[in-house]
Amino acid sequence: MRVRFGLHRDALEPSLPRTTVGEITVGPLGFLGLLESDLGIAPVASHPSESIAAYRACLAECDDWVRFYHRSFDVDPVGVARTLNDWRQRWYLYGWDGRFPDQVGGRLGDMEAVESLAAERVSPGVGQRLRAVLALLDKRTQVAEVELLDDAHDLPPLWRRVLERFNCSTTPPSTGHAPWDSDLGKLQALLTRNQARPLDGDGSLIVVRAFSRDVTAQAAAEMLRQLDDPSRAVVVASRDGIILDNALRRVGLPRAGIQHYSPFRAASQVLKLAFALIWQPLDPHRLLQFLIHPVNPLPWRVRGRLAAAVASQPGIGGPAWQEAIAKIDDDQTDGVEFWTAPKRYDANRGAPVGDLHARASRAVAWLAARLATADVGEQSAVFSAAYSQAAALTATLRRLGDSGRQRISKIELDSLIDEATRSTPDASVVAEAGHVPVTSHPSNVTEATDEVFWWDLAPQRPDLTSPWSKEERDSLAAGGVGLPTPEDQLAADKRAWLRPVLNCRKRLVLVVHEDDEGRHPLWGRIREQIRRGWVDVPLDEILLRGKTTRLDQVAIPAPPLERKPLPVPRRWWRLDQPLPVRDSESYTSLNKTCYYPHEWVLTYAARLRSGGINEVADGAMLKGSLAHRLFERFFTEHGDWRSLGDHDIQKWLDTTIRDLIEKEGAVLLENGRGVDRQQVTTTLEHALVRLLGHLRTANVDTVKSEQAVQRSFPGGVLYGEADLVVVGPGDSEAVLDAKWGSERYREEEIEGGRHLQLAVYGYALGDKAWPSTGYYIVTTGNVVAPDADFFPKALAAGGEPVEAVWRKSLVTRNWRLEQFARGEIEVNADAKPDAASEPPEGGLESRIEPDRFDDFRWLTGVAPFR
């Protein structure tokens, strides 16, 4: 067998298919696997995170207060284990045998001491596996010849020793294939012989510039589509190549299979979310994310109900949560309890290893079941990766438990999960037949090709720093570890980026993104030594100015697009048929009918609604909800509230507010919300005490909270739920609607005769006599009402009586229904009112301003930009 071997050939292969027998092109992992298979060496099957966990155990066993890694290890054991394991793996690759010839001290001595354990307990890395191969290479293998596609100086020493055991030839470096008088030929002469000559702009050297990678990817894909034979070109995409691959698909070319690695695959995310729920206090954002996650151990019909409950009342155990649990089948409740309401632990003290292992094992069992029923292909690959990650985490936790660890802190557990769920490929991305040759590393362009498209010529930022002092490097060299110098690394990088340029025959297209800081060395030499003369394509400038002549020159089609302006706001929508009318109303629907008809139509006729479970309730809405629940619980639990003393009330508040926040407002328990939580607590305490003061001053005997109300009216049935209905002397009634804030706004509302909500509740409860009405402002503890007849200390705002407001609302409602019958809908948004917007005589005054809480704001049109 003939092996073509290159350092970066484990990735995409840019060479055209070769009609040969007994030849294979491989990178380090491929060649190593081939040799191990030939020599009968068992493959390494463990997950990479298991090696980190095993090495961490070795570090812990050797640790004492004098080890150089002691203090860092105490803070971040997983991060330290990862770093030190990378060091030793690199040493092995560059010639280490696990020992130093002399008694070395300091860091190297500590590493040698740990290695005495790790050599037997940690899965071997590439360097150790190569040493095992070298020990058996006297046996015959199927490899008869090796062609080295890279410079031998770029190989780690252990690879050079392996290749010395074979009949090995090296691909000679190119000195340039373009005609000497072309712009590309002149660039090749500059790079090989340092000859700088002016360019003619003949189109053999093109530089495409833009800020957006999506724009340049589309341009590059269009240029590739114009080629007569795309197989005669090579694309170099060193970074974010998935953007270019998506562009190839958009223009109708086959995907090249450029892989996108990410730790955020859906099946991998659920593992971290499941463990985020074991910490105290509960994070309702993570709980909601877990419940709405598409890959989940709980069925969607279960999660949907629970997610809606958490979104409205952030926490576990509140009325919404209990109502959702009651609707779940009995055979599902155990799973809900296990995944969403486990025993929670303090993040700093940590959770028991046994509990963590049980949770990880449950995840493994669930993923195994999903994998068994997954469709072959993309879905199977996704669940297979997630299963291996969960299994690796389970093995790590088991090893920690076996070593005597009792608890693991949140920080360490997060590190273990991150290590197990490192970036995974996208199983849906595959190379399609007939795709353009692509590579992710420039050194892979080893054969002459007509055209090279180097997409994203990004600045190189090699890490040339070394953690080792000169004395330590000398000791490493004495131990056989020949680490490369910064000069060696820079020389290897230069040899790599020269290859695409020197192996190009006809046209080189360089794509540069101007948002990058710094320059690629190739782009730097062109700018500094040639300066001008190439075909420059500043895409952003060309597209913004609409001058596409230069795009035509480089075969980037730019057909004119039809201008499609956004719909402008209109005051009226008109349909060719009448709108259906409801036979029941609430305050909310009546308010929309009278003031914002388009909201009524979209809400009740079109039945549109926002995604209510996409975010957790917070802010004034959550705080107002907590106030309502506090009042409801107090008056439900204390029918004899008048007999309670201040001490009893405060004692009840201390317990209840804490429980209320934990079950229905857990966002206030998050880190950084301490001040907000204390403000809410203080406000709620003050609000209840002030409310009781108003009730006592008014000689109230009975209080009913969250009372359902219903009464017939000329348009059907009116229904709703009154926050507080109170009964005073002589069976006189009053209704209070609790509002978190906006006291001045409510006063102005009553003064202007717009207090429709109070009118609705007044009518619903006024079968015999209209009750007094008002708003109770939680943040100030004041009652805002039309008068102070019922509540002596109320802020009397005046204005029209609620009876008059109710009569006007009926006139306005009938006017709107007549419009609906004609298919006319007034849109009270950005468009100015016209004569038809004037309300009828005896109706409510129309509101000029749009509704700031309009869920359909962007469906009503967009005003032109000025």
N, C-alpha and C positions, 0 to 999 in steps of 0.2 A: 504493500500500500504506500502511496505517495501522499504525504501530509503537507499542506500549505498552512504555515503557522504564523499568526500575527498577534501582537499583544492585545489588540482591540477587536479581534474577529469573532468574539462571542456575541457581538451585537449584529447590526444589519450588515449584510455583505453586498458591496456595491458592484462587484465584478459580474459580468454577464455569465449565464450558465455555460459550462464547458462540457463538450461532448467527450468525456473521458470515462475510463473504467478504472476503479481502484484508486481514486483520488478524492481527497476531502480537504476542505478549508475549515480550520478551527481556530479558536482562541485558547487562552490558558486553561479555562475550565473544561472546554471540550477535549483538548489534547490530554489533560490530566485524567479525565474520565476514561478516555480511550486506553491509555497506558495501564491504569488500574484494572480495567476489565481484562486486558491481555495477560496481566501478571497475576490475576486472581486475588487482588486486594479488595476487600469489602468496601463498598461505598459508604460515605458519611451520610447517615440518614437523619441526624438530629436537626432540629430547628436552630437557626443562629442564636436565638434568645436563650436556648438551653446552655450554649457554651458560655454566654455571659453569666448566667446563674451559677454554673459550675465554677467558673473562675472567681466569681464573687465569694463563693464558699471557701475557696483556697485562700483568698485575701483575708477573710475573716479569721480563718484558723491560724494564720501567721501573724495576725495583727497584734501589736502591743503599742504602747505609747511612744516607742522610739522609731517605728516604721515611718518612712517618709510620707506615706499616703494616709497616715492615721487620721488626721484631722479632717481631710476632705472625705475620706471614707465614712466617717461618722455622720457627715451631713448628707452625702449623696452616694451611697454604696453602689448603686447600679451604674451611674455615670462614671465613677472611678473605675469600676470593673470593665466597662466598655473601653475606656481610654487605654488602660494598661494592657488589656488583651490585644488591642490593636497594635500597641508597641511590640509585644512579644511576637505576634504573627509576622510583623514586618521584619523583625530580627531574623526569624527562621528563614524567611524568603531570601534574605541577604546573607545567609551563611551560618547562622547560629546553630549550635547543637544542644542548647539548653544549659550549658555550663560556661564558666569563664576559667581560663587556665590558672590564674593566680587568685589569691584571696582578695577579691575586690570588696570595698565597703560602700557605704552610701546607698544611693538609689539602685545601682546595678547589683549590689550585694543583696538588697531586699528583693529585687526581681528574681534573682537566682534562687533565693530561698523559697519564694512562692512557686517557682517553676518546678522545684523538686516534687511538689504535690500536683501541680497543674498538668505536667507531662503525662500523668497517668489518668487524671480525672476529667480533663477537658477534651472535647472532641478535637481532633487534629485539624489545623488550618492548612492552607495551600502549601506553605513551606514544609511543614512536617510530613504532609502527604508526598511531596516531591522527594524528601529524604528516604521515605519508604520505597518509592519507585526506584531511586538510584541504587538502593541496596539489592534490588532484584533484577536490574537491567542486564545482568549476565545471561538471563534467560532470553530465549528468542521471542520476539514480538512480531506482529504482522506489519509493523512499520519498516519499510525498506529504505525510504528516502524522505528527507524533510527539506522543504523550501522555506527559508526564513524570510518573511515579508517585511520585517523591520530591521533596523540597524542593530547589530549584535550588542553594541554598547548600551542600548536602551533596555536590555533584558536584565532582570535581577540575576545575581550570580548563580543561584540554584538552577534557574532555567538554562543558563549557559552550560552548566555542568551536565544537564540532561541532554542537551542538543549535541554536546561533544561525543556522545555515545552513538550517534547516528551519522549516516552519510548526509551531510547538511550543506546546502547551497544557499546563497543570499541573493535576493533581488537587488540588482545594482540601482543606485539612485539616478533619477532622471536629471538631465541638464537643460531640458526644455524641448518641446515638440512643435511650438508655433513658428511660423515663418519669421525670419529675423527682422524684417522690415515692418511687421504688424505691431500694433500697440501692445498686444499680448506678448509678442516676441521681445519687445523692448523691456517689458516688465520682467520677463524671465532673465534677460541679460543683466538687468539691475540686481536681481536676487542671486544670480550665480557668479557674475563677474564684476559686480559693482559698477556697471556702465550705465549712466543715466543719460537718456536721450529724450528729446521732446516728442510728445505723442501727436498723432494726426487726427484722432477722433474717428477711426475707421470702424468702430463698433465691435472690435474684438475684446475691448475692456469696458465693461459697463458697471457703474455704481448706482444702485437704487437706494435712495435714502428716504426715511420716514420715521415718525415717532411710534406709530402703531404697528405691532407685529401682525395683526389681522390684515391690515392694508397691504403690507409687503408680501404676506403669504398669498393673498389673492392675486397680486400682480405677478409673483413668481409662478403660480399655478397657471395663469393665463399664458405666460410666455412658454411654459412647458407644453401647454396644449397646442400651441402653434407649430411645434416642431414636427418635421416630417417623420422622424424616427426618434421618439423619446429615449429609446434604449441606448442611443449613442451619447447620451448625456449622463452626468452623475450629479446628484444633489447631496450637499453636505449640510446637515442640520444638527449642529452640536447641542442646541439648547431649545427647549419648548417646541420640538419638532412636531408634536401632535397638532399644533396650530396649522402648520403647513400641510400635514396629512389631511386635515379637515378641508382645507382649501382645495386640495387635489380632488377630493370627492365632490365638492361643490361644482367644479368645472367639468365634471364627467370623466375624470381620469381614475384609474384604479388606485385604491389605497396602497401605500407603501408599507404599512404595518409599523410605523414609528410608534413606539410604545410610550405610554404615559404612566409613570409610577406615582402612586399617591397613597397616603395612609388613610384616606377618607372614603374608601369603598364602603358601600352601604352595609354589607355583611360584617365588615370589620368594626364599624362604628358602634354597633349595638353592644359589643363586649364592653367597651369603655363606659357606655351609658348605663349598662346594668350594674357596674361596680360603683358608679357615681352616686347611686341611691342608697348606699350603706352608711353614709356619713351624716353626722349630726352637726348643724341642723339640716333638714331636708331642703334641697335646692329644687324649687318647683319648675324652674326653667329646664333643668335636666330631666325632671320627671315628665314634663310635657314632650320634650324631644324624644324620650324613650317611647312614649305612648303613640306618637304620630309617626315614628320611624317605620318605613315600609317593610323592613326585615325585622321580625320580632317573634319572640316565643309565645306571645299572646295573640289570639285571633283578632282580626280587625273589628268585628262586631262588639267585642269586649273593650278593646282599646279606644274605639270611637266614643263610647259613652263616658269612659273615664277621662279621656282627653278633654271633652267638653266640660266636665265637672272641674278639672284642674284649671282650665282656662278662665272659668268664671269665678271660682273660689280657690285660689292657689294654696294647696295643701292637701292633706289626707285626713278624712274623718269628719268633714263638715257636712251640712245637709245635702249639697249637690253630690258629693262623693257617696254618701250613704244611699241616696236615691239611685245612683248609677249601679252600685253594688247590688241593690235589691232586684234589679232587672237582669242580672247575670245568672246563668244557669249554675246550679250547685256544683257541677263537676268542673267548673272553671274557677271557682273562688279560691281554691288552694294555690293555683298558679298565679292568680292576681296577688294574693298575700305574699307569696315567695318573692316575686319579681319587683313589686312596687312598695311593699310595706315590710321589709325585713327589719331585723333588729339593727339599730343604728349605733355607730360608735364615734367617739371623739377623734377628730382627724389627726391630732398630734399624738395622742396616746396609742392610736392604731387599733386595728381589728384583729381578732384571733385568726391565726393561720388556718386553723381547721375550718372555720366558717367561710373564709375566702376560697379554700380548696373545694368545699362543697358547692359554692356558687359557680365556680369555674367548671366543675364536673357536670353540673346541671346544664350549663351552656354547651359543653361538649356533646352531651346526650341529645340536646335539641338540634344542634347543627348536624350531628350524624343522621338524625331522622330526616332533616331537610335535604341533606346530600343524597340520601338513598332514594328520594322521590324527585330530585331535581332533573330537569331536562338535560340531555346530553349536549354539551357545548358550553356556551357562555355561562348559563346559570350554574351548571355543574362546576365549572372552573372557579366561579366566585365563591360558592359554598365550600369547595375543597380548600381554598386558601384560608377562608375564615375558620374552618374546622382545624386545620393545622396550627393556626395561631392560638386558638382556644386550647388545643391539646398541649401546645408548648407552654402556655401560661400555667396550665394545670400541673404539668411536670415540674415546672419551676417552683410552684407553691408546695408541691409534695416534697421536693428536695429540701426546701427551707424548713418544712415541718420535721422532716427526718433528722435535720441537723440540730434540732433543739430550739429553733426560733418559736416564740410564743405569739408575738404580735408584729404587725407590719403597719407602718404609718401610711397616711394617704399619699404623701410625696413619693415614698418608695414604691407603693403599689402602682401609682400612675406611671412611674418610670418602667416598672416591669411590664405593664400593659403596652406602653409605647414601644418597648423593645420587641415584644411579641407581635405587634401589629404594625411593624415598619412598612414602608411603601410597598405596595403590591401592584402588579400590572393590571391593565384594563383588559379583561378577557374578551370584550367585544371587538377589540382592535386586532385585525389580522391582515396580513399582506394578501393582496388580490392579484390574480394572474395578470401578467403584462404590465406591472407597475414600473415606473421609472426607477432606475438604480439609485438607492439612497444609502447613506451611511451617517452614523452619528459621530464619527471621529475622522478628522482629516487625514491621519496617517494611513487609513485604509484605502486611499486612492493610490494604488500602486501600478495601475495600468493606464496607458494613454487613452484618452477619450476626447471626443470632439468638443463637448461643451461641459463646463462645470458651473453649477449654480450653488454658490456658497451663501445659504440663507442664514441670517443672523451672525454676521462677523462680529462677535461680541468681544469686549476686552478680556484678556486673559489675566487671571488673578491667581497664579500658582502660589501655594503656601511654601515659601522658601525658608521659613523659620525652623529652627530645630530646638527641641527641648533639652538638648544635651550640651554640656560644657565641652571644652577642648579635651580636658582630661578624660571625661567620660567617653568621648568619641575615640580617643586613643585606646581606652580599655575595650571598647566594643570591637575596634579593629583587631586588637590582640586576641579577642575571642572569635575571630573569623567573620565578624559582621561588617561588611563593606558597604555602608550606607552611601547613597549618592550625595554629592555636594550640590549646592545651589547652581553652580556652573553646569554640572551634569544635567540637572533638570531643565535649565533654560536651553541648553543645546538640544536635548531631546524634543522639547516643545517646538523649537525652530525647525528641526527636521520634519516634524509632523505637519506643521502648517505650510511648509514649502511644497509638499507633495501634490495637493490639488492644483496649485498654480503651474508647476513644472510639467505635470502630466496632461495639461489641457492643450488641445491642438488649435481650436478655431475661436472659441468665445468663452470668456470668463465673466460671470455675472456675480458681483459682490453685493450683498444686501446688508446695509448698515442701519442700525437703529439709533437715532440721535438722542434718545433718552438715557442711553448708557453713559456711565461715568468712565472716562478714559477711552483708550483706543486699542484695538487689536494691533499687534506689531506689524502685520502686513499693511493695514490701513494707515498706520503711522508712517511707514516708509514711503508709501505712495504719496501721501499728503506732503511730506517734507522733502522728498528728493525728486519727485516728478512734478508735483504741485498742480498741474492742469493738463487738459488735453483729452482725458477719457470722456466717454459719454456719461454725463451726469443726469440722473433722473430723480429730482426732488419731488416725490409723489405728493406730499401734502400741498406744496405750493402749486403744482400743476392742477390738482383736483379742485382746489379752492378757487383758482382763477379761471378754470374751465378751458385752459389752453392745452389741448391734447395732442398737438403736433409731435412732440417728443415721444409721447407714448406710442404713437403710430410707428415712429422710427425704430423702436425696440420691440415691436409686435405685442404691445399690451392693449387689447381692445378696450375702448371706453365709450360704449354707445350712450347717447343721451338718455336720461331717465325722465319719465313724465313726472312733472311736479305734482305732488299730492299733498295739498295743504291740510292741516288738521281742521276738523269741523269747527266753525265759529259758534259762539253762544247764540241761541235763539230764544226769544221770549215765549214763543208758543210752539208746541208740537201738535200736529194735526193728523188724525187717523181717519180712515175711510169707514170706520164702524164704531158704534158706541162701546164704551167701556163697561165692564160688569161692575155692579155696585154691591157692597157688603150690607147685610142686614144687622150688623152689630158694629159697635164702635168702642174704642177705649180712648183715654186722653191722647195717647201717642198717635193713633190713627186719625182722630179728629183734628189734632194740631196740624198734621201733615195735609189733611184735606183742605183746611182753611187757609193755611199760610204757605205750604210748599206742596202743591198738587203733584208735581213730578215725582217727589219722593213717595207719595201715596201710591201712585201708579206703579212705580218700579218695585215697591215693597210688597204691595198686596195684589196687584193685578198681574205683574210680570213675575212676582215671587223671587226677586233677586235678593241675595243677602251676602254679606261679607263672610270670609272664612273665619268663624269665631274661635277656632281652636289653634290658630297659628301663633298666638302669643298669649302670654299670661297677663291677667288683669293687673293693673298697677296705677299709681297716681291717684288723682281725685276720685276716679270711679271706684277703685278698690277701697279707698278710705271711706267713701260714702257708704259702700256696701257693708263695711265693718261696723259703721255707726248704726245702720239699720238693724243689723244682726244683734248688736249689743242691746239696743232698746227692746227688740223683740224678746230676747232671752230674759231680760230683767223683768219685764211685765208679765211674761209667761210664768216665770218662777216665783214671782212675788205678788200674789193677789192682795196681800196686806202691806203693800209698799209704804203706806202712810205711817205705819208703826215702826219702820226701820230707823235706827239711829245712824249718825254719820259714820261711826266706827264699823257698823255692820255693812253699810254700803261700800265703804272703802275696802273692806276685807273681800267682799264679793267681787269688786272691780279688779283687785290685784290678781285673783285667781282666774276670772273669766276672760279678761283681756289677753292674758298670756295664752290661755287655751284657744281663744278666738284667732289670734294671730298665727299660732302654730298650725291650726287646722284650715283656716280660710284666708290667711294673709301671709303665708310663709316667705314671700319675697322680702318682707321686712326683716327677716332673720338672716339675710345674706350678709356676707362680709362687706363692710363699708356702709351699711344701712343703719348703724346704731343710732345716730342722731335722728334720722327720719323715724325710726321705730319709737324712740323716746318721745318725739313730738306728737306722733299719732296717739301713743298711750296717754300722754298728758291731756291732749285735746279731748279724747273720748271720756276720760274721767271728769274733766271740767264740764263737758257737754251734758252728761247724765245728771250731775249735781245741779246744774243750772236748769235743766228741764224739770226736775223734781221741784225746784223752787217755783217755777212758773205754774206748775200744776197745783201746788199747795196754795199759792196766792189766789188762784182762781177757784179754790175750794172744790177741786175735782175729786170725785169719789171713785170712778171706774175708768180704767184705761184699757183699750183693746189695740193690740199692735198687729200690723199687716192684715187688716180685716178686708176680706173680699166683699166687694160691693157690686150690686147689679140692679138696674131699673129700666123699665121700658121708656122709650121716648118716641116722638113722631117718626124717626127714621129707623127704628128697630129696637135693639137692646143695647144699653150702655153698661159696660162692665169695667172693673179695675180692682186695684188693691190699695187701700188707704194705709199710710204708714202708721198714724196714730189717731184713733177715734176716742175722744174723752167725753165723759158725762159729768156735768156740774150740777149746781143747785137747781131744783125744779125740773130735773131730767133734761136740762138744756144740753145741747151737744156742740162739739167743735171738732174739726178735723185739721190735723197738722201734717204737712208734708215735709219730711226732713231733707235738707240740702247741706252738702258739706261746706260750701262757701258761697261767694258772690252775693253778699248781703245787699250791697248798693244796687246791683242789677235787679234783685227781686223787688226792692222798693220802687224802682223806676217802672218795673213791669206792672205793679199794682196801680201806681199813679197814672200810667198811660192806658189803663183798662185792658191790659193784655194778659191778665192772670187767668187764662183759660183753664189751667190745671185745677186751680181752686174752684172754679165754676163747675167743672165736671164732677169733682168730689162733692161739692155742695148739693148739686142736683141729685146725684146718686143716693145721698143720705137724707135728702129733704123731702121724703114722701109726705110727712106731716108738716114739718116746719124746716126751713132752711137753717142748717147749722152755721155757726161761726167758722171761719176758715183762716188759715195762715200758714206761713212757712216757718220751720224751726231751723235756724242756721247753726250748724254744729260747731264751726270754728269760733263763733262769737258767743254762742249761748243765748242769742236773742230770738224772740218771736217777731216776725214781720207780718203784719196783717192789715186789712183795710181799716180796721178800727181797733180800739182797746176795750170793747164792751165785755168780751169774755175773759181775755187775759189782760189784767190791769197794767202789767209792765211791758206790754207789747209795743213795738215801734209802729205807730199808726201811720200808714202811708196815704190814706184817703183813697181817692179814685172811685170808680163806679162800683156799685154793689155787685156781688157775684151773680145775682139773679139777672141783672141787665146784661152782663157779659155772656151768660148762657143763652139768653134770647138772641143776642147778636150772632152767636156761633151757629145757631140753627138757620138763620137767614143766610149766612155765608156758606154753610154746608149745602143748602139747597141750590144756591147760585153755582157752586162748584159742580154739583151733580148734574145740573143742566148743561154745563160745559162738557162733562164727561159723556153725556148722552149724545152730544154733537161730535164727539171724538176730539175735543179741544182740551189741551193740557197746558196750563201756564207753568213756565219754568222760571222759578224765582232763584236765579243764579247770577251770572255776570251780565246778562243782557238787560238793558234799561226797560222799565215798565212803559206801557203805552196806554192809550185811552181805554182799551178793553180790560186793563188791569184794575181799573177803578172799581171798588166794591159797591154792591147795591146799597141803597138807602136802608139804614137800620142794621147794617152788617158790621163785622169787625173791620177795623182799620188794617189795610194791607201792610205787611212788613216789607220795607224797601230792601233791607240788607239780606244777603244770602244766609243760609243756615251754615254756621261754622262747623256743625257736626254732620254735614251732609255726606253720607257714605257713597253717594253717586256723583261726587263733584266732577270727576274727570269724564263722566258720560254726558255732561251737559254742554260740552264744547270748550274750546281753549281760545281765550282772547288773543288777537294778534300781538306779537312782540313789537315793542316800540324801541 
